[in-house]
Amino acid sequence: MKDLLVRWVCQDMRPFAVVDDVGFREFSQRCISIGAQYGNIDVNQVLRSAHTISSRTHELADKERSRLKELLADALQNGSLCLCPDLWTDSNQQCSYLGISASFVDDKYQLHSIDLCCHPFPNVKKTAENIFMEMGKALERFDIFDLTQVTFVSDRGANFVKALQHFQAYSCTAHRLNNIVKRCFFINEAKKNEEDSTSTEVSFDDNGPDEEDVDALIDINSLSDVPKKALYILQNVIECKKLVKYVKQSGINKEIKESGGISLKQSTAVRWLSFVNLLESIDRSFLAIKKVLANKKKTFAIQLDVVQGLVRLLLPFKELIIKLQTGKMPSLHYVLIGIGTLQSALSSFDSLLEYEKKNKKYSCKEDLCSLDGDEPRLSDEDEGLRFFRLRLLHLIKEMFKFQQIHYASNMLHPKYRHLKKTGSHDKHSCKSFIRQMMRKIVDQEKSTLTSSSCSSSNNLYEPSPKKIKHFGEDYETGNMSDEYEEDNDELERFLAKRLNILDLPDNPLDFWRNHRMEFPILAKVSRQVFSIPATSAAVERTFSAGGNVVTKRRTNIKPEQLNNVLFLRSYYSR
């Protein structure tokens, strides 16, 4: 059996890990079971042709889409459906796709995340109008027509912002954080400079601004205005990227690993965590890199203390983005907490050291200093790194604005409901926002009930005579029990409820499933709020999967079949 597997893997150029695939083992077990039941039979009586499997993929995709429609219809009716759209271009086929992932909470208060489609995008400009048109076509297959009942999460691309301007749409937090880091380190400008010149050297102008003016320079937008010591940090960043590029091209990652290091990671614009991962890989392999390059008579101009300082500076961003990308449970409530933690960590050098001490998950023998804060090298913050710490803090305040939905997600989480560290104005606004959502649900239920009653009455009775209005009727407050009944008091009762913090689940939907009878309207509001993810990471993962399906060896797969494959992959994995 082992020899057959080796022969198959080598002849058909399959990865060795294919034998560990769950699907492969399920298929093999099914074949063994068939043999045990029916005896030794011809394999051709069991296996089907590639054409048959391809056709069956179409059939199964349509069948599972029909099943999914029922879940989506219920979520749509209850306002708990959120869609994350994005665009992707396959580099092998040069074909564009519109990906849409759905996040929704069902009537059992279970969160679902499914890749609805990787819809082939026609060869037209990716304008807001064309995006909206193709999005409508893609969603028709799931009977989603009224987009006013849908919430959207997307990046801040101008085309998507315009396409979704008439709907309830929120920005992807991870995209925003990534843009903050890119802007902080002038990544776009540095990239442009690299394209304009073969040299990646940063100019150290002695006539540049003095370090004493660093506080006034944190909001600058051009490399020419950066202080000299901050330019030195940027030079190290460029050298790190050049080093990783050389290691990849020369194929010496294996030698670095054999010398006690780890594989160096490349930084790419489309991967949110790749920049800090690159720095961490150099930090963890610094001695091994020096040893390997010394044997090859190569040197590199990278200072370990700068690399470690950058890792320390970006660690809070990494931890937050990892937290926000969860797809198994609600993540929206992490935004308010995470940004607050980020600002607190960056508020001072001591706070940053304390954060690193609590959250750094690895240590290196070549660490230049301990994390206890008593080493002389950590007693004073490097001026260049201080510039970028203050610049990050400034950019967070400038580029990130909280919306009411962020406060609401915390107030509706039993652990964070009292909005500690939040001002009274924001708390009051949050309560008003939640009450507005509650009233909308109550009005919708009353409207549905009235429509149903009128429909039944019209079939049994004559129309009742029109009631004559009396003076002042339009200004009456009506029955107080209708306007301010206990449905409107649910929020205060929830906030006043005594809860043992140690018994509360991390997943807020678990709490609301258990308390939906006690707080029926508020539970429905929570179902809507916690269906909204903090990021559009799900659709980004769809594109990564698409890149693994369409490879240089598999370029003949049709766009519609790719759509089917990615949908079934997500549907069966949920």
TAZI-V705581 format. One record per residue. N is the residue number from 1. RES is the residue in one letter. PHI is phi in degrees with one decimal (999 if undefined). NEAR is the number of other C-alpha atoms within 12 Angstrom. Layout:
# TAZI-V705581
<<N & RES & PHI & NEAR> <N & RES & PHI & NEAR>>
This chain:
# TAZI-V705581
<<1 & M & 999 & 8> <2 & K & -62.5 & 10> <3 & D & -65.0 & 10> <4 & L & -63.9 & 12> <5 & L & -66.0 & 20> <6 & V & -61.9 & 18> <7 & R & -62.0 & 14> <8 & W & -64.4 & 17> <9 & V & -62.6 & 17> <10 & C & -76.5 & 14> <11 & Q & -65.7 & 13> <12 & D & -95.7 & 14> <13 & M & 53.4 & 14> <14 & R & -98.3 & 15> <15 & P & -68.1 & 15> <16 & F & -59.5 & 17> <17 & A & -69.2 & 15> <18 & V & -62.2 & 18> <19 & V & -73.2 & 21> <20 & D & -94.2 & 14> <21 & D & -61.4 & 13> <22 & V & -61.0 & 13> <23 & G & -63.2 & 16> <24 & F & -63.1 & 15> <25 & R & -71.1 & 15> <26 & E & -64.1 & 14> <27 & F & -64.0 & 17> <28 & S & -62.2 & 19> <29 & Q & -63.2 & 14> <30 & R & -64.6 & 16> <31 & C & -63.3 & 23> <32 & I & -63.3 & 18> <33 & S & -64.8 & 16> <34 & I & -64.3 & 19> <35 & G & -63.4 & 17> <36 & A & -65.7 & 12> <37 & Q & -84.7 & 11> <38 & Y & -112.1 & 13> <39 & G & 88.5 & 12> <40 & N & -77.0 & 15> <41 & I & -117.0 & 16> <42 & D & -68.8 & 12> <43 & V & -61.0 & 15> <44 & N & -67.4 & 10> <45 & Q & -80.8 & 13> <46 & V & -104.7 & 18> <47 & L & -78.7 & 17> <48 & R & -112.8 & 13> <49 & S & -75.2 & 13> <50 & A & -61.3 & 10> <51 & H & -63.5 & 11> <52 & T & -65.1 & 12> <53 & I & -65.0 & 15> <54 & S & -62.8 & 20> <55 & S & -65.1 & 18> <56 & R & -66.4 & 19> <57 & T & -61.7 & 24> <58 & H & -59.9 & 24> <59 & E & -64.2 & 18> <60 & L & -65.5 & 22> <61 & A & -61.9 & 31> <62 & D & -65.2 & 26> <63 & K & -64.0 & 19> <64 & E & -72.1 & 26> <65 & R & -63.2 & 32> <66 & S & -63.5 & 20> <67 & R & -65.4 & 17> <68 & L & -67.8 & 32> <69 & K & -54.8 & 23> <70 & E & -64.6 & 18> <71 & L & -63.9 & 31> <72 & L & -67.4 & 36> <73 & A & -62.8 & 27> <74 & D & -65.5 & 23> <75 & A & -64.2 & 34> <76 & L & -64.2 & 33> <77 & Q & -64.6 & 30> <78 & N & -95.4 & 34> <79 & G & 69.7 & 38> <80 & S & -113.4 & 38> <81 & L & -115.8 & 40> <82 & C & -124.0 & 46> <83 & L & -115.4 & 49> <84 & C & -119.4 & 44> <85 & P & -95.9 & 49> <86 & D & -164.2 & 43> <87 & L & -113.1 & 37> <88 & W & -147.0 & 29> <89 & T & -119.6 & 26> <90 & D & -75.2 & 29> <91 & S & -71.6 & 18> <92 & N & -81.5 & 19> <93 & Q & -95.7 & 24> <94 & Q & 53.8 & 19> <95 & C & -115.1 & 28> <96 & S & -94.7 & 31> <97 & Y & -135.5 & 36> <98 & L & -106.4 & 41> <99 & G & -93.8 & 42> <100 & I & -136.5 & 44> <101 & S & -107.8 & 44> <102 & A & -114.2 & 46> <103 & S & -124.0 & 49> <104 & F & -151.6 & 46> <105 & V & -113.1 & 43> <106 & D & -84.2 & 31> <107 & D & -71.4 & 29> <108 & K & -97.3 & 22> <109 & Y & 60.5 & 32> <110 & Q & -108.4 & 30> <111 & L & -82.4 & 37> <112 & H & -121.3 & 39> <113 & S & -133.8 & 41> <114 & I & -134.7 & 39> <115 & D & -80.5 & 46> <116 & L & -67.7 & 45> <117 & C & -162.1 & 47> <118 & C & -126.9 & 48> <119 & H & -73.1 & 43> <120 & P & -57.9 & 32> <121 & F & -96.0 & 32> <122 & P & -63.6 & 22> <123 & N & -79.4 & 15> <124 & V & -132.1 & 16> <125 & K & -63.9 & 14> <126 & K & -86.0 & 27> <127 & T & -81.3 & 22> <128 & A & -60.3 & 23> <129 & E & -64.4 & 20> <130 & N & -68.8 & 23> <131 & I & -62.5 & 35> <132 & F & -63.3 & 28> <133 & M & -65.0 & 22> <134 & E & -69.9 & 33> <135 & M & -64.3 & 39> <136 & G & -62.6 & 24> <137 & K & -63.4 & 23> <138 & A & -65.7 & 30> <139 & L & -82.2 & 31> <140 & E & -59.7 & 20> <141 & R & -64.8 & 24> <142 & F & -110.6 & 29> <143 & D & 58.8 & 22> <144 & I & -104.2 & 30> <145 & F & -116.2 & 21> <146 & D & -90.3 & 18> <147 & L & -78.1 & 27> <148 & T & -69.4 & 20> <149 & Q & -91.0 & 25> <150 & V & -108.4 & 35> <151 & T & -104.1 & 37> <152 & F & -120.4 & 42> <153 & V & -130.7 & 40> <154 & S & -150.4 & 42> <155 & D & -74.6 & 33> <156 & R & -97.7 & 30> <157 & G & -59.2 & 24> <158 & A & -58.6 & 17> <159 & N & -68.1 & 22> <160 & F & -73.5 & 32> <161 & V & -59.2 & 27> <162 & K & -71.3 & 21> <163 & A & -63.5 & 30> <164 & L & -107.4 & 35> <165 & Q & -64.8 & 24> <166 & H & -95.3 & 18> <167 & F & -124.4 & 21> <168 & Q & -76.5 & 24> <169 & A & -133.1 & 32> <170 & Y & -126.2 & 38> <171 & S & -86.2 & 39> <172 & C & -70.5 & 39> <173 & T & -65.9 & 43> <174 & A & -65.1 & 43> <175 & H & -59.9 & 33> <176 & R & -65.4 & 33> <177 & L & -64.0 & 42> <178 & N & -63.3 & 36> <179 & N & -66.4 & 30> <180 & I & -62.8 & 31> <181 & V & -65.7 & 36> <182 & K & -62.0 & 32> <183 & R & -68.7 & 29> <184 & C & -60.0 & 38> <185 & F & -98.2 & 41> <186 & F & 53.5 & 34> <187 & I & -64.6 & 28> <188 & N & -64.9 & 20> <189 & E & -69.2 & 21> <190 & A & -63.8 & 30> <191 & K & -64.5 & 24> <192 & K & -64.0 & 15> <193 & N & -63.8 & 21> <194 & E & -65.8 & 18> <195 & E & -72.3 & 12> <196 & D & -79.5 & 11> <197 & S & -141.0 & 12> <198 & T & -75.8 & 10> <199 & S & -91.2 & 17> <200 & T & -107.4 & 23> <201 & E & -75.7 & 21> <202 & V & -90.8 & 29> <203 & S & -75.8 & 23> <204 & F & -102.8 & 21> <205 & D & -86.1 & 18> <206 & D & -65.6 & 15> <207 & N & -91.4 & 13> <208 & G & -71.4 & 21> <209 & P & -62.5 & 24> <210 & D & -75.6 & 21> <211 & E & -64.4 & 25> <212 & E & -64.1 & 17> <213 & D & -93.3 & 18> <214 & V & -59.9 & 27> <215 & D & -63.4 & 24> <216 & A & -85.8 & 18> <217 & L & -107.5 & 30> <218 & I & -68.3 & 35> <219 & D & -105.4 & 30> <220 & I & -69.7 & 26> <221 & N & -119.9 & 20> <222 & S & -127.9 & 20> <223 & L & -61.9 & 33> <224 & S & -66.2 & 23> <225 & D & -100.0 & 27> <226 & V & -76.2 & 39> <227 & P & -60.3 & 36> <228 & K & -60.1 & 29> <229 & K & -68.9 & 30> <230 & A & -73.6 & 40> <231 & L & -62.8 & 34> <232 & Y & -62.4 & 31> <233 & I & -64.0 & 36> <234 & L & -63.5 & 36> <235 & Q & -61.8 & 33> <236 & N & -65.5 & 33> <237 & V & -61.4 & 38> <238 & I & -63.2 & 34> <239 & E & -63.7 & 29> <240 & C & -62.6 & 38> <241 & K & -66.9 & 36> <242 & K & -64.6 & 28> <243 & L & -62.3 & 34> <244 & V & -62.9 & 35> <245 & K & -61.8 & 21> <246 & Y & -64.1 & 22> <247 & V & -61.3 & 30> <248 & K & -66.1 & 20> <249 & Q & -69.3 & 13> <250 & S & -87.9 & 16> <251 & G & 67.4 & 17> <252 & I & -104.5 & 27> <253 & N & -59.5 & 30> <254 & K & -63.1 & 20> <255 & E & -65.2 & 25> <256 & I & -64.2 & 31> <257 & K & -65.9 & 24> <258 & E & -67.3 & 17> <259 & S & -92.0 & 22> <260 & G & 103.8 & 23> <261 & G & -98.3 & 29> <262 & I & -125.7 & 28> <263 & S & -63.4 & 30> <264 & L & -74.9 & 38> <265 & K & -102.2 & 31> <266 & Q & -85.4 & 30> <267 & S & -103.5 & 28> <268 & T & -126.9 & 20> <269 & A & -67.6 & 17> <270 & V & -92.6 & 20> <271 & R & -111.5 & 26> <272 & W & -62.6 & 36> <273 & L & -99.8 & 33> <274 & S & -68.4 & 27> <275 & F & -64.5 & 35> <276 & V & -70.5 & 37> <277 & N & -63.9 & 32> <278 & L & -60.6 & 35> <279 & L & -64.2 & 42> <280 & E & -64.0 & 39> <281 & S & -65.6 & 37> <282 & I & -70.6 & 45> <283 & D & -58.5 & 38> <284 & R & -76.8 & 33> <285 & S & -122.1 & 38> <286 & F & -58.4 & 37> <287 & L & -64.4 & 27> <288 & A & -64.4 & 30> <289 & I & -63.8 & 39> <290 & K & -60.2 & 30> <291 & K & -65.3 & 23> <292 & V & -65.8 & 28> <293 & L & -69.4 & 25> <294 & A & -64.0 & 14> <295 & N & -65.0 & 15> <296 & K & -101.7 & 15> <297 & K & 58.8 & 10> <298 & K & -113.9 & 15> <299 & T & -127.4 & 18> <300 & F & -145.0 & 27> <301 & A & -97.8 & 22> <302 & I & -124.0 & 29> <303 & Q & -95.2 & 28> <304 & L & -62.0 & 32> <305 & D & -64.9 & 26> <306 & V & -70.1 & 37> <307 & V & -60.1 & 40> <308 & Q & -65.6 & 42> <309 & G & -66.6 & 37> <310 & L & -68.8 & 42> <311 & V & -61.0 & 38> <312 & R & -60.9 & 42> <313 & L & -67.4 & 46> <314 & L & -96.0 & 44> <315 & L & -56.9 & 37> <316 & P & -61.0 & 40> <317 & F & -66.5 & 46> <318 & K & -61.0 & 34> <319 & E & -61.9 & 33> <320 & L & -69.5 & 35> <321 & I & -64.7 & 35> <322 & I & -59.8 & 25> <323 & K & -64.0 & 28> <324 & L & -71.7 & 35> <325 & Q & -85.5 & 32> <326 & T & -60.5 & 28> <327 & G & -117.2 & 33> <328 & K & -90.5 & 25> <329 & M & -146.4 & 30> <330 & P & -55.8 & 39> <331 & S & -128.1 & 40> <332 & L & -61.0 & 48> <333 & H & -68.8 & 45> <334 & Y & -74.4 & 41> <335 & V & -64.7 & 40> <336 & L & -61.7 & 34> <337 & I & -66.6 & 31> <338 & G & -66.5 & 31> <339 & I & -64.9 & 35> <340 & G & -62.8 & 27> <341 & T & -64.5 & 24> <342 & L & -62.0 & 36> <343 & Q & -64.9 & 30> <344 & S & -65.9 & 25> <345 & A & -65.4 & 33> <346 & L & -89.0 & 36> <347 & S & -66.9 & 27> <348 & S & -155.7 & 23> <349 & F & -65.5 & 29> <350 & D & -62.6 & 24> <351 & S & -65.0 & 23> <352 & L & -67.0 & 37> <353 & L & -63.2 & 35> <354 & E & -65.6 & 25> <355 & Y & -63.8 & 31> <356 & E & -62.7 & 33> <357 & K & -60.0 & 22> <358 & K & -83.8 & 18> <359 & N & -119.2 & 22> <360 & K & -67.2 & 23> <361 & K & -101.0 & 16> <362 & Y & -146.9 & 21> <363 & S & -136.7 & 20> <364 & C & -121.7 & 25> <365 & K & -62.7 & 16> <366 & E & -90.1 & 23> <367 & D & -55.3 & 24> <368 & L & -80.5 & 22> <369 & C & -158.9 & 22> <370 & S & -81.9 & 21> <371 & L & -94.8 & 27> <372 & D & -80.3 & 17> <373 & G & 83.4 & 22> <374 & D & -103.1 & 13> <375 & E & -82.3 & 14> <376 & P & -62.4 & 13> <377 & R & -70.1 & 19> <378 & L & -104.7 & 24> <379 & S & -70.4 & 16> <380 & D & -123.9 & 18> <381 & E & -81.9 & 27> <382 & D & -59.4 & 25> <383 & E & -63.2 & 26> <384 & G & -65.9 & 35> <385 & L & -69.3 & 41> <386 & R & -62.6 & 34> <387 & F & -56.3 & 40> <388 & F & -74.7 & 44> <389 & R & -64.1 & 44> <390 & L & -67.3 & 33> <391 & R & -67.6 & 36> <392 & L & -61.0 & 43> <393 & L & -61.7 & 36> <394 & H & -65.0 & 27> <395 & L & -67.6 & 32> <396 & I & -60.5 & 34> <397 & K & -67.2 & 22> <398 & E & -81.4 & 18> <399 & M & -99.3 & 25> <400 & F & -114.1 & 29> <401 & K & -119.7 & 21> <402 & F & -72.7 & 29> <403 & Q & -112.4 & 24> <404 & Q & -58.3 & 28> <405 & I & -65.0 & 39> <406 & H & -69.3 & 40> <407 & Y & -66.0 & 37> <408 & A & -62.7 & 42> <409 & S & -64.0 & 43> <410 & N & -79.7 & 40> <411 & M & -65.9 & 42> <412 & L & -89.6 & 42> <413 & H & -92.0 & 41> <414 & P & -57.8 & 35> <415 & K & -79.5 & 29> <416 & Y & -121.5 & 28> <417 & R & -62.4 & 33> <418 & H & -89.9 & 28> <419 & L & 49.4 & 30> <420 & K & -60.0 & 17> <421 & K & 67.7 & 18> <422 & T & -117.0 & 22> <423 & G & -68.5 & 13> <424 & S & -63.7 & 13> <425 & H & -63.3 & 14> <426 & D & -66.0 & 24> <427 & K & -63.9 & 24> <428 & H & -63.7 & 20> <429 & S & -63.0 & 22> <430 & C & -64.1 & 30> <431 & K & -61.1 & 33> <432 & S & -62.9 & 22> <433 & F & -63.8 & 26> <434 & I & -66.3 & 37> <435 & R & -63.2 & 30> <436 & Q & -63.5 & 23> <437 & M & -65.3 & 31> <438 & M & -64.1 & 35> <439 & R & -62.6 & 29> <440 & K & -63.0 & 23> <441 & I & -66.2 & 29> <442 & V & -62.0 & 27> <443 & D & -62.7 & 19> <444 & Q & -65.6 & 18> <445 & E & -67.6 & 18> <446 & K & -65.2 & 17> <447 & S & -63.6 & 15> <448 & T & -64.4 & 15> <449 & L & -66.1 & 14> <450 & T & -65.0 & 15> <451 & S & -61.1 & 15> <452 & S & -66.3 & 14> <453 & S & -67.7 & 15> <454 & C & -64.1 & 18> <455 & S & -62.7 & 14> <456 & S & -71.3 & 14> <457 & S & -67.8 & 14> <458 & N & -64.9 & 14> <459 & N & -84.2 & 11> <460 & L & -113.6 & 11> <461 & Y & -129.8 & 12> <462 & E & -73.7 & 11> <463 & P & -59.5 & 13> <464 & S & -73.5 & 10> <465 & P & -63.4 & 7> <466 & K & -66.8 & 7> <467 & K & -78.4 & 8> <468 & I & -79.8 & 7> <469 & K & -76.1 & 10> <470 & H & -107.5 & 9> <471 & F & -60.0 & 8> <472 & G & 84.4 & 9> <473 & E & -62.8 & 11> <474 & D & -66.4 & 9> <475 & Y & -104.4 & 9> <476 & E & -70.9 & 12> <477 & T & -81.6 & 12> <478 & G & 77.3 & 12> <479 & N & -72.1 & 9> <480 & M & -58.5 & 11> <481 & S & -70.1 & 12> <482 & D & -81.5 & 15> <483 & E & -89.3 & 19> <484 & Y & -130.6 & 17> <485 & E & -73.9 & 16> <486 & E & -62.4 & 23> <487 & D & -58.6 & 32> <488 & N & -78.4 & 29> <489 & D & -92.6 & 24> <490 & E & -57.6 & 30> <491 & L & -61.8 & 37> <492 & E & -66.3 & 23> <493 & R & -66.0 & 17> <494 & F & -66.2 & 31> <495 & L & -67.3 & 24> <496 & A & -89.7 & 13> <497 & K & -65.5 & 18> <498 & R & -80.4 & 14> <499 & L & -129.4 & 18> <500 & N & -86.5 & 10> <501 & I & -57.4 & 15> <502 & L & -72.2 & 9> <503 & D & -93.6 & 13> <504 & L & -80.5 & 20> <505 & P & -77.3 & 20> <506 & D & -69.3 & 22> <507 & N & -84.2 & 32> <508 & P & -63.9 & 37> <509 & L & -66.3 & 40> <510 & D & -63.8 & 26> <511 & F & -64.1 & 30> <512 & W & -71.8 & 35> <513 & R & -64.5 & 26> <514 & N & -80.6 & 18> <515 & H & -120.5 & 23> <516 & R & -68.7 & 24> <517 & M & -78.2 & 15> <518 & E & -76.0 & 21> <519 & F & -127.8 & 28> <520 & P & -62.0 & 25> <521 & I & -75.2 & 35> <522 & L & -63.8 & 43> <523 & A & -64.6 & 39> <524 & K & -70.5 & 40> <525 & V & -62.8 & 40> <526 & S & -62.6 & 49> <527 & R & -60.7 & 46> <528 & Q & -70.5 & 45> <529 & V & -65.4 & 47> <530 & F & -82.5 & 45> <531 & S & -81.3 & 46> <532 & I & -89.9 & 50> <533 & P & -78.5 & 50> <534 & A & -73.1 & 49> <535 & T & -135.6 & 46> <536 & S & -98.8 & 45> <537 & A & -59.8 & 42> <538 & A & -61.4 & 39> <539 & V & -71.8 & 41> <540 & E & -64.3 & 32> <541 & R & -67.1 & 31> <542 & T & -60.6 & 39> <543 & F & -66.6 & 37> <544 & S & -62.7 & 23> <545 & A & -65.3 & 26> <546 & G & -61.6 & 41> <547 & G & -66.2 & 28> <548 & N & -79.4 & 20> <549 & V & -81.6 & 27> <550 & V & -92.1 & 28> <551 & T & -116.1 & 19> <552 & K & -64.0 & 15> <553 & R & -90.6 & 15> <554 & R & -138.9 & 16> <555 & T & -94.1 & 21> <556 & N & -87.5 & 16> <557 & I & -64.2 & 22> <558 & K & -75.6 & 21> <559 & P & -54.2 & 29> <560 & E & -67.8 & 27> <561 & Q & -70.6 & 30> <562 & L & -60.6 & 38> <563 & N & -57.8 & 37> <564 & N & -64.5 & 34> <565 & V & -62.0 & 37> <566 & L & -69.0 & 37> <567 & F & -65.4 & 39> <568 & L & -64.6 & 31> <569 & R & -58.2 & 27> <570 & S & -70.2 & 31> <571 & Y & -64.3 & 27> <572 & Y & -76.1 & 18> <573 & S & -91.1 & 15> <574 & R & -73.9 & 18>>
